Amino acid sequence: MENVKEVILLGGMSGTGKTTCCLQIAKAYPEARVYYIDTDGSAERVLRLEFPEVKNITYARTLDWDSCSKAIKGVKDAGLKRGDWVMVDLIDNIWTYDQRDFIKQIYGADESEYLMQRRLEMKERGKKAILTHNPQDWSIMSTRYMELLYILWYRLHAHLIATTSISEAPGGAYPESLKAKQFYGSLEKDFGFRYDGHKENLYRFESHLVLAQDRNGYYLTTVKERGSRVRRMLKRVPLHNFVLQYLYPVAGFPIPSKVG
């Protein structure tokens, strides 16, 4: 598989098939090694019950900042090559774990305790509560997130696919940068959602797709695409198999030896 490195962000609400799409790749290309980082522990069950024949996955269960950091840094030593895959299930959780760990280390409290204390302090001062961190805190948390994810984005030859949760986009509640405002504005106008997690995910992933579900089934839509693939963007295509509907016809991967 000599394709140019894929850097794919796959968004969707809970239960829309994000994990299944990732595991379909592992099944379709058994010759590829897959390093799977599961940030909420749900993929293990899907793998065991729905893809028991898939044996090319190295699985890492990562439920906090330390385990995420260890797993991602471990990818560098996993010997992955061009054509292999790194899969991160719910990359938005890593940003959440980053903040929780920072609060624990700096303020000596769990996130809920910290926010409650902030709220009580503001109540005593008679101010309206705006529960946020100071700019220096945000900068530190963001820097270490970027340094960690930089490994996946730029240090590896292996393909990368990450899933992320999405939320309905509230009108006007955009990030501060103009670029992010424009992108989020387009998402809200055209699709009615925004990605959860760190805003840099918008720019570092080259292909953005989103999964949706209604009573008639599951659908796959391209939100952002690289280069000439713009001509092959998908618009609410009924989803049957991610490999056959995206990787093969759009990304130019070889016809898979197995389909799942």
N, C-alpha and C positions, 0 to 999 in steps of 0.2 A: 504494500500500500504506500505509494510514493507521493501521496497528496501533499499539498502545502498544508502546514499545520492549521487545524481547525481550532477556533476559539469561539465556542458557541455558548450563548446564554439562553436557557429554556425556562420561560416563566409560566406560571399557572396557579390557580387556586388549588387548595388541597383536594386530592382525589381525581385530578384531571389526567393523570398518566405520566407525570414527569419521570418518576423512577422507572416505570416500565419502558419508556423510550430509551433510557440509558442502558438498561439491561438487554434490550433488543440489539443494541450495537455489539455488546459483548458476545451475545449468542451468534450473531451474524458473521463475526470475524473471529473465530476461535484461535486463529494463529496470532492474534494481537494480545499482548499482555495488558491487563486493565488494573489500575490502582484506584480503588473506590473509597472515597472519603464520605462517610455517612454522618451528617451533623445532628440528626435527630433519632437515629437508631431504627428507623422504619424500613429501610431498604433490605435489611437482613432477612426479614420475614418474607418479603416479596421474592427475594432471590431464592430462598429455601423452598417456598411453596410453588412458585410459578416458573422458576428457571433452575430446577435442580440439576439439569444436565450441563450447566455452564460451570466450567472448571478453570477458566483463565483469569479469575478475579482475585486480587489481593485486597482484602476488606479491612477497613479501619473504622471503628466506631468512635466518634469524637463528639463528646457532649459538653465540652468546656474549652476555654481558650488554650490551656496547656496541651490538651490532647490534639486540638486542631493544629497548633503550632508544631507539635512533634510529628504528626502525620504528614503535614505539608513539607516540612524540612526533610523528612524521611524519603520523600519522592526523589530527591536529588541522588540518593544512594541506592535507588531501586533498580537502576540499570535500564530504565525505559528508553526505547529507541523510536525513531521515526516510524509511524504506523501504529504504535501503542497508544493507549488512552489513559488520561487521568479524568476521573469523574468526581465531581463534588456535589453531593445532594444537599440542597438548601444552603447555598453559599451565603445567603443573608443572615443565617444564624451565626456565622463567624464574626460579623460585625457586632451582633448582640453580645456574644461571648467576650469580645474585646472590651466592650464598655463595662460589662459586669465585673470582669477581672480587674480593670483599672479602678473602679469604685471600691472594690474589696481591698486592693493593695494600698490605695492612697487614703481612703476615708475609713477603712476598717469596718465596712458595713456591707450587707447585701444590697442589691439595687433597690428593692422595695423599702428597706429601712432608710437608705440614703434619700430617696425621693420623699418619703414621709417626713423626715427630719427637715428637709428643705422647705416643704409645705408648711410645717409648723413654724419655722423661723419667719417665713413671709407673712403668716397669719399674725404673728406677734407684732410685726412691723406695720401691719395694716395694708400690705401690698397685695395686689392680685398675683396669684401664683403663675409663674412661667417656668415650668420645671425643665431646665436645661443646664448644660455644663458651661463653665466659662470658656472663652476662646482658647486659652492655653491647654486646658484639658482636652478639648476637641482635637487640637493640633497633635498632641501626643498620641492619642488613641488612633487618629487617622494615619499618622506616620507609621506606627507599628503594624497596622492593618495592611498598608500599602507595601511595606517591606516584606511581609509574609507572602502576600498574594503575588508579588513580583516574581517569585519563584515559579509559580504556575504559568503566569502570563508570558514570561520572557526567558526563563532559564532552561526550559525543557524543549526537546524536539517532539515529544509526544503530543497528540491531539488533546484538547481540553474541552469538556462540556460540563457546565455547571447549571444546576436548576436553582430557581429562586421563587419565593412566594410573590404574589402580586396583591395589590389592594385597589379598591375603587379610588379614583383620584379625586380628592376634594378640590373644589374650585379655588384657585388662587394659592393653594398651599404648596408652593414650589420651593426647591432648594434655592440658595442665594445666587449662584452663578448664572449669568445670562444664558450660557450654553445649555445648562441643565434645565433652565426655565423653558427654553425653546423646545428641547426634546420632550420634557414632561408635558408641555402644552400640546404637542403633537399627539402624544399617547392618549391624553385625556380626550382630545377632540375626536380622534379617529378610532380609538379602542376603548376609552373609558376606564383606564387603569394606570397604575404606576408600579414600578418595581420596588420591592422591599430591599433593604440592605444599603450598603455604602454607595454613594452616588457615583464613585469612580467606576463601578461596574458598568455604567452606561457607556463609557468610552473605551474600556480595555477589552471588552468582548466585541468581536467583529461581526458576528451574526447573531441577531436577536430573533427568537421565535416565541410564540405564546400559545398555550393550550387552553381550550375552553370546553365547556360541557353544557348541553341542554338535554331535554328529554329525548331527543332524537339521536344523541351520541356525542362523540368527542370530535374536536376540530383543531386544526393546526393552521396558524397564520404567521407569516413572516412580517416582522416589525422593522428590521434593519438588516441589510445584506451588503456583502463586500463585492466590489468590482463589478464584473459583467453579470454576476448572479442577480443583480437587480431586475434583469429582464425575466427571471424565473421565480420571482417572489410568489409565495403562496398566499392565497386569500381565502380563509375559512374553508380549508379542504377537509372533508371528513377523514379522520385519522384511523388508519388500520395498522400501519407499520412504519415507524419513523425512518428506518433504514431504506425501505423501498420507496418511500414518498419524499424523503429529503436527501439523505446521504448519497444515494445512488444517482437520482436524476438531477439534483441541484448542485451538490457538492462534488460530483464526479467520482465517487468511490466505485470500486469494482463491484460487479454483481456478487452479492453475498453467497457464500457456500451453504449457509443455514439461515433460516428465517424464523423469527419468534415474536 
